[in-house]
């Protein structure tokens, strides 16, 4: 296993930004809110090693990390979990890897999935930020770019490309509804 950089980077260079709130409405169905019971579920984490810092309420998991809370799944070479010191709830999750992965079931039964070299999931703000080789998908529709910010509850997203690259979107047609006979 190769070790990847495990620090945050500052995203530099001229960026082309594409606000995709309207497009997201097409990509993700209107009722595609994250499964509302996820935050009430226990958290399960498997890894090769674990490092706990009780003073900072930070736990670092290294080596083929697989994390699950309800329908939320996070996988990476390294996952860092920051907990709220007052109630022990998870505040933020960071995942790093060749391609760290994220998936979550929505209340309407669809799965949102994504990957990137760096994932930052702020549970309090319900925002997922994916950096480097970022991809977000539902069904067969996908959006790829160097950086994707997705607010899960409001279903708003911004995808950005890096210098010399572009945001790429693939929208699959919705199945046609059968016409009612009169």
Rosetta blueprint (number, residue, H / E / L):
1 X L
2 X L
3 X L
4 X L
5 X L
6 X L
7 X L
8 X L
9 X L
10 X L
11 X L
12 X L
13 X L
14 X L
15 X L
16 X E
17 X E
18 X E
19 X E
20 X L
21 X H
22 X H
23 X H
24 X H
25 X H
26 X H
27 X H
28 X L
29 X L
30 X L
31 X L
32 X L
33 X L
34 X E
35 X L
36 X L
37 X L
38 X H
39 X H
40 X H
41 X L
42 X L
43 X E
44 X E
45 X E
46 X E
47 X L
48 X L
49 X E
50 X E
51 X E
52 X E
53 X E
54 X L
55 X L
56 X L
57 X L
58 X E
59 X E
60 X E
61 X E
62 X E
63 X E
64 X E
65 X E
66 X E
67 X E
68 X E
69 X E
70 X L
71 X L
72 X E
73 X E
74 X E
75 X E
76 X E
77 X E
78 X E
79 X E
80 X E
81 X E
82 X E
83 X E
84 X L
85 X L
86 X L
87 X L
88 X L
89 X L
90 X E
91 X E
92 X E
93 X E
94 X E
95 X E
96 X E
97 X E
98 X E
99 X E
100 X E
101 X E
102 X E
103 X E
104 X E
105 X E
106 X E
107 X L
108 X L
109 X L
110 X L
111 X E
112 X E
113 X E
114 X E
115 X E
116 X E
117 X E
118 X E
119 X E
120 X E
121 X E
122 X E
123 X L
124 X L
125 X L
126 X L
127 X E
128 X E
129 X E
130 X E
131 X E
132 X E
133 X E
134 X E
135 X E
136 X E
137 X E
138 X E
139 X L
140 X L
141 X E
142 X E
143 X E
144 X E
145 X E
146 X E
147 X E
148 X E
149 X E
150 X E
151 X E
152 X L
153 X L
154 X L
155 X L
156 X E
157 X E
158 X E
159 X E
160 X E
161 X E
162 X L
163 X L
164 X L
165 X L
166 X L
167 X L
168 X E
169 X E
170 X E
171 X L
172 X L
173 X L
174 X L
175 X L
176 X L
177 X L
178 X L
179 X L
180 X L
181 X L
182 X L
